[in-house]
Amino acid sequence: MLRTAYHAWFPPPSIETYFSPKGGCTDAIVREIRHARHEILVLAYSFTSKPIAQALVDAKLRGVHVDIVLDHSNEHEMYTDMHFFLEQGLTPVIDPHHAIAHNKVMVIDNRTLLTGSFNFTHQAENENAENLLVIKGHPELVRAYKENFHTHRAHARAPEIKAADNKTPTRQAA
């Protein structure tokens, strides 16, 4: 009885693996986002997955703090979800400090780590050979990834969105 109560509050360490194409990576990510209660930190290279983007917006609407750092390519990609995030009241920022900010990471509630080659894209779920790890109960890993998130967040800036004439960039408030 005590063990059951203990595991209800402190789940045992676990690592789940997912593979694509069509291996459930997107569903696993959305499920973890739906369980978030306090904070979601996101480092992403590419972002075109509507289910994942909507789950992040829904988390924000539930009162979860959602902080997103994207690669600078999202400023000029046609299919990026960055514009959707901005329209929905999320304020993603851009990491311009690297040739490519190629991370694919989420840290959820300071307890769950999602990482792997899986980009948060439709193509990663349906066409690419990718992998995703969902890691729980490893505070040392969560701490390292959270520190890395804050390192990139510290040198990030507001996105520059092209104006209607597609020539003049405008800076979005971060």
C-alpha angles and dihedrals in degrees: 000000000000091000091054092049091047093051090048088062099030112030115204117258114277141175120200122192128208131179135193157253093072094339099131100264094133093046091050092051093047090048092053092047090051090054092052115115107171118010143006120189116193131192110182138170098193128012122189104126108120094195093052093043091050091047089055091050090048089051090053090050089053089056098261114145106239118192118182129188115188135188114259091248087078089072092069105023113113097216102040119131090221091100091050090052091051092047090051095051100260115129110214116185131211127241103214094163097091135051086240126004090209099174123133103188141137126184111195125196092336088283110072127060124194116189142142140102091302111119114207091251141117089238093054090056098042109027115014130078101240141151136217131192122200106198124189132173096027104110093174091061093044090050093050093049092045090052089049090050091053091048090057093040090055093062097036124109139198114282120263108227121197113244122236092275088058090228108079117064118215123200118235116218112254 
